[in-house]
Amino acid sequence: MEITLKHLTKAFPGDAKKNMPDTIAVNDLNIQVKDGELIGLLGPSGCGKSTTLYMIAGLKQPTDGEIWFGDEEVTHLSPEKRGIGLVFQNYALYPHLTVYDNVAFPLTNLKVLTEEKCHKLIAVRHKRELLSHAEEIVDIIKHALYKNKISKELAIQKLIAKFKTITSIASYLFKLKLHTAKDLQATVDKEIESLNAQEQKILDSLAKKNKKVDEEGFLLDENGQRIQVKRTLRKDEIDALVQEASRLVMISEYLARKPSELSGGQQQRVAIARALVKKPKVLLLDEPLSNLDARLRIQTREEIRRIQQETKITTVFVTHDQDEAMSICDDIVVMKDGVEMQKDHPQAMYDNPKNLFVAKFLGVPPINVFEGKIKDHKVYLGTECILESEKLTEDKDIYVAIRPEGFLPANGKNVFTINVKEIITQGRDKSLIAEHGSMTGEQVKVIIDSDVKVDVGPFALSLRLNKVFLFDHESEERIEF
């Protein structure tokens, strides 16, 4: 599902009596999210990224602009009519419900337009098909052990996972007691005979009512077309959806537990399963990893990416953590004060920031920013000329930004001298903490090869020009050279 935001604006009214002006949280935002893409809304607190997400979800109404899902404008549709799945920062799980019931909750009383089936007929045929795997069923049950005894609950769980079936069918397989049968094939043959009789009885009953079904068990009208009905979901249908979502996020073994018995990462997966269980057109994630520790954040963000790629669902991911956004997103949008600063592929944005804000926001360690000058087609930091280009036609003050990895041992070109205060060797790299009179921050941070010999004090370096960016001192927009 493609998402298009057209001139989207959100203003929160001020208070004239207290001389408080309106707050513009999102200002004329124009974004297109491709079908099946994972896009990150990235920026500092208060930049408008969560407000944008809530407007896409329908939880906040825009002051101006339009929101489109594909060819349908949804600007004024209620959240439940938009076909979205939403995962909040705090998970919002019901503590008194099991994981299963938490995931199933959105399906309760949900009315769907669906093709009507003969569920009894489909179940009988599914049971018969599964019995062709009788030996495998026996093996699964015999190995479903808890304290050296076969566990019914564990066996049912394993049967569901193996055959991608539902709880009632797995329970039926266990109750057949194939694992205790003296003659397995004879027991299976007898059960298949019973299922054949049940199928015929169902078909005879449908014929008496002048009802027809196709090979897949769907009911047909007089023209041979599948019948459409709007109804609530059956218990087995809900179970099938819960089992499918649980398999996808790998929480099947936790379905009987309460949220308090799970880790933070497991709770987050439950929240994602609950968002996916309705098979939404769009998945919206609001700072979903902020409550997890560093290790779990990395693990869970990888899970989010895997799930998104498996489902091909269009996903909007809000975060203030650049590492999260750059590691899993197809595109990212960097925002500041409700305005889009740049939209691009993560690595392309890192390599080619449009403005100083984006250059400073992306990168760990952060980019080094210096006060510089353009004079006679040359760029100076202090008295040193660090580069020259005929494209630099206007003499003026500028900002010069250099990535920490943008330095080389001095080779006679683009020389730049720093005053090294501290040297930290980290495996293959050395980190230099240094000073420079033109630096806008407190320290210059340099990353060079650990083989380079460095001493505390003045140290000359050359620059990798593809890691050097120039920005206008007034507008902070990029200057090409």
Solvent accessible surface area in square Angstrom, and as a share of the most:
residue,aa,sasa,rsa
1,M,64,0.28
2,E,65,0.29
3,I,0,0.00
4,T,23,0.14
5,L,4,0.02
6,K,80,0.34
7,H,108,0.48
8,L,0,0.00
9,T,24,0.14
10,K,29,0.12
11,A,21,0.17
12,F,72,0.30
13,P,115,0.72
14,G,32,0.31
15,D,49,0.25
16,A,96,0.74
17,K,193,0.82
18,K,143,0.61
19,N,137,0.70
20,M,110,0.49
21,P,111,0.70
22,D,86,0.45
23,T,81,0.47
24,I,80,0.41
25,A,15,0.12
26,V,0,0.00
27,N,68,0.35
28,D,74,0.38
29,L,1,0.01
30,N,68,0.35
31,I,6,0.03
32,Q,93,0.41
33,V,3,0.02
34,K,123,0.52
35,D,98,0.51
36,G,24,0.24
37,E,14,0.06
38,L,0,0.00
39,I,0,0.00
40,G,0,0.00
41,L,3,0.02
42,L,0,0.00
43,G,0,0.00
44,P,51,0.32
45,S,108,0.70
46,G,76,0.73
47,C,1,0.01
48,G,9,0.08
49,K,11,0.05
50,S,34,0.22
51,T,19,0.11
52,T,0,0.00
53,L,0,0.00
54,Y,46,0.18
55,M,0,0.00
56,I,3,0.01
57,A,0,0.00
58,G,11,0.10
59,L,90,0.45
60,K,63,0.27
61,Q,77,0.34
62,P,17,0.11
63,T,81,0.47
64,D,92,0.48
65,G,19,0.19
66,E,64,0.29
67,I,0,0.00
68,W,63,0.22
69,F,2,0.01
70,G,27,0.26
71,D,145,0.75
72,E,82,0.37
73,E,71,0.32
74,V,1,0.00
75,T,2,0.01
76,H,147,0.66
77,L,50,0.25
78,S,39,0.25
79,P,41,0.26
80,E,129,0.58
81,K,139,0.59
82,R,1,0.00
83,G,27,0.26
84,I,20,0.10
85,G,4,0.04
86,L,35,0.18
87,V,1,0.01
88,F,68,0.28
89,Q,76,0.34
90,N,104,0.53
91,Y,19,0.07
92,A,49,0.38
93,L,25,0.12
94,Y,79,0.30
95,P,96,0.61
96,H,125,0.56
97,L,38,0.19
98,T,35,0.20
99,V,0,0.00
100,Y,55,0.21
101,D,58,0.30
102,N,0,0.00
103,V,0,0.00
104,A,11,0.09
105,F,96,0.40
106,P,35,0.22
107,L,2,0.01
108,T,77,0.45
109,N,125,0.64
110,L,52,0.26
111,K,129,0.55
112,V,37,0.21
113,L,126,0.63
114,T,34,0.20
115,E,54,0.24
116,E,38,0.17
117,K,63,0.27
118,C,17,0.10
119,H,33,0.15
120,K,149,0.63
121,L,0,0.00
122,I,55,0.28
123,A,32,0.24
124,V,8,0.05
125,R,58,0.21
126,H,57,0.25
127,K,41,0.17
128,R,66,0.24
129,E,91,0.41
130,L,4,0.02
131,L,2,0.01
132,S,88,0.57
133,H,69,0.31
134,A,10,0.08
135,E,137,0.62
136,E,64,0.29
137,I,0,0.00
138,V,20,0.11
139,D,75,0.39
140,I,23,0.12
141,I,0,0.00
142,K,100,0.43
143,H,124,0.56
144,A,0,0.00
145,L,86,0.43
146,Y,142,0.54
147,K,160,0.68
148,N,140,0.72
149,K,152,0.64
150,I,66,0.34
151,S,22,0.14
152,K,85,0.36
153,E,128,0.58
154,L,51,0.25
155,A,0,0.00
156,I,21,0.11
157,Q,58,0.26
158,K,83,0.35
159,L,0,0.00
160,I,11,0.06
161,A,47,0.37
162,K,109,0.46
163,F,30,0.13
164,K,139,0.59
165,T,6,0.03
166,I,28,0.14
167,T,50,0.29
168,S,51,0.33
169,I,6,0.03
170,A,0,0.00
171,S,21,0.13
172,Y,35,0.13
173,L,0,0.00
174,F,24,0.10
175,K,136,0.57
176,L,38,0.19
177,K,114,0.48
178,L,3,0.02
179,H,28,0.13
180,T,89,0.52
181,A,32,0.25
182,K,213,0.90
183,D,82,0.42
184,L,44,0.22
185,Q,114,0.51
186,A,52,0.41
187,T,46,0.27
188,V,5,0.03
189,D,73,0.38
190,K,156,0.66
191,E,33,0.15
192,I,48,0.24
193,E,124,0.56
194,S,47,0.30
195,L,1,0.01
196,N,68,0.35
197,A,65,0.51
198,Q,76,0.34
199,E,23,0.10
200,Q,98,0.43
201,K,155,0.65
202,I,28,0.14
203,L,54,0.27
204,D,67,0.35
205,S,48,0.31
206,L,21,0.10
207,A,66,0.51
208,K,172,0.73
209,K,127,0.54
210,N,140,0.72
211,K,96,0.41
212,K,137,0.58
213,V,31,0.18
214,D,36,0.18
215,E,155,0.69
216,E,110,0.50
217,G,0,0.00
218,F,27,0.11
219,L,20,0.10
220,L,36,0.18
221,D,44,0.23
222,E,159,0.71
223,N,114,0.58
224,G,40,0.39
225,Q,115,0.51
226,R,80,0.29
227,I,61,0.31
228,Q,104,0.46
229,V,43,0.25
230,K,140,0.59
231,R,43,0.16
232,T,61,0.35
233,L,30,0.15
234,R,106,0.39
235,K,173,0.73
236,D,49,0.25
237,E,29,0.13
238,I,32,0.16
239,D,6,0.03
240,A,40,0.31
241,L,37,0.18
242,V,0,0.00
243,Q,6,0.03
244,E,77,0.35
245,A,6,0.05
246,S,0,0.00
247,R,58,0.21
248,L,34,0.17
249,V,0,0.00
250,M,104,0.46
251,I,0,0.00
252,S,23,0.15
253,E,104,0.47
254,Y,26,0.10
255,L,21,0.10
256,A,92,0.72
257,R,97,0.35
258,K,75,0.32
259,P,9,0.06
260,S,98,0.64
261,E,103,0.46
262,L,14,0.07
263,S,52,0.33
264,G,27,0.26
265,G,3,0.03
266,Q,36,0.16
267,Q,40,0.18
268,Q,0,0.00
269,R,35,0.13
270,V,0,0.00
271,A,2,0.01
272,I,3,0.01
273,A,0,0.00
274,R,35,0.13
275,A,8,0.07
276,L,14,0.07
277,V,2,0.01
278,K,77,0.33
279,K,124,0.52
280,P,14,0.09
281,K,75,0.32
282,V,0,0.00
283,L,4,0.02
284,L,0,0.00
285,L,0,0.00
286,D,8,0.04
287,E,24,0.11
288,P,0,0.00
289,L,1,0.00
290,S,42,0.27
291,N,86,0.44
292,L,9,0.05
293,D,81,0.42
294,A,62,0.48
295,R,162,0.59
296,L,27,0.14
297,R,70,0.25
298,I,81,0.41
299,Q,74,0.33
300,T,5,0.03
301,R,29,0.11
302,E,102,0.46
303,E,29,0.13
304,I,5,0.02
305,R,50,0.18
306,R,59,0.21
307,I,3,0.01
308,Q,4,0.02
309,Q,89,0.39
310,E,101,0.45
311,T,51,0.30
312,K,141,0.60
313,I,15,0.08
314,T,0,0.00
315,T,0,0.00
316,V,2,0.01
317,F,0,0.00
318,V,0,0.00
319,T,1,0.00
320,H,96,0.43
321,D,39,0.20
322,Q,32,0.14
323,D,78,0.40
324,E,8,0.04
325,A,0,0.00
326,M,49,0.22
327,S,60,0.39
328,I,7,0.04
329,C,11,0.06
330,D,45,0.23
331,D,9,0.05
332,I,0,0.00
333,V,0,0.00
334,V,0,0.00
335,M,0,0.00
336,K,71,0.30
337,D,99,0.51
338,G,0,0.00
339,V,60,0.35
340,E,57,0.25
341,M,39,0.17
342,Q,7,0.03
343,K,63,0.27
344,D,45,0.23
345,H,101,0.45
346,P,14,0.09
347,Q,106,0.47
348,A,34,0.26
349,M,0,0.00
350,Y,33,0.12
351,D,54,0.28
352,N,82,0.42
353,P,0,0.00
354,K,110,0.47
355,N,6,0.03
356,L,6,0.03
357,F,38,0.16
358,V,0,0.00
359,A,0,0.00
360,K,107,0.45
361,F,41,0.17
362,L,0,0.00
363,G,6,0.06
364,V,126,0.72
365,P,42,0.26
366,P,71,0.45
367,I,11,0.06
368,N,2,0.01
369,V,9,0.05
370,F,0,0.00
371,E,77,0.35
372,G,7,0.06
373,K,114,0.48
374,I,5,0.03
375,K,117,0.50
376,D,92,0.48
377,H,63,0.28
378,K,65,0.27
379,V,0,0.00
380,Y,59,0.22
381,L,1,0.01
382,G,54,0.52
383,T,133,0.77
384,E,45,0.20
385,C,50,0.30
386,I,1,0.00
387,L,3,0.02
388,E,110,0.49
389,S,18,0.12
390,E,127,0.57
391,K,140,0.59
392,L,3,0.02
393,T,107,0.62
394,E,106,0.47
395,D,82,0.42
396,K,61,0.26
397,D,71,0.37
398,I,0,0.00
399,Y,32,0.12
400,V,0,0.00
401,A,0,0.00
402,I,0,0.00
403,R,1,0.00
404,P,1,0.01
405,E,53,0.24
406,G,0,0.00
407,F,2,0.01
408,L,52,0.26
409,P,63,0.40
410,A,50,0.39
411,N,95,0.49
412,G,66,0.64
413,K,144,0.61
414,N,42,0.21
415,V,46,0.27
416,F,0,0.00
417,T,50,0.29
418,I,3,0.02
419,N,54,0.28
420,V,0,0.00
421,K,108,0.46
422,E,87,0.39
423,I,58,0.29
424,I,67,0.34
425,T,85,0.50
426,Q,110,0.49
427,G,66,0.63
428,R,200,0.73
429,D,44,0.23
430,K,28,0.12
431,S,20,0.13
432,L,0,0.00
433,I,23,0.12
434,A,1,0.01
435,E,81,0.36
436,H,37,0.16
437,G,87,0.84
438,S,16,0.10
439,M,35,0.15
440,T,67,0.39
441,G,44,0.42
442,E,163,0.73
443,Q,84,0.37
444,V,0,0.00
445,K,67,0.28
446,V,1,0.01
447,I,46,0.23
448,I,8,0.04
449,D,76,0.40
450,S,28,0.18
451,D,124,0.64
452,V,25,0.14
453,K,184,0.78
454,V,17,0.10
455,D,114,0.59
456,V,101,0.58
457,G,13,0.13
458,P,115,0.73
459,F,34,0.14
460,A,40,0.31
461,L,0,0.00
462,S,2,0.01
463,L,8,0.04
464,R,101,0.37
465,L,70,0.35
466,N,110,0.56
467,K,37,0.16
468,V,2,0.01
469,F,4,0.02
470,L,0,0.00
471,F,0,0.00
472,D,25,0.13
473,H,55,0.25
474,E,153,0.69
475,S,66,0.43
476,E,62,0.28
477,E,81,0.36
478,R,55,0.20
479,I,31,0.15
480,E,111,0.50
481,F,58,0.24
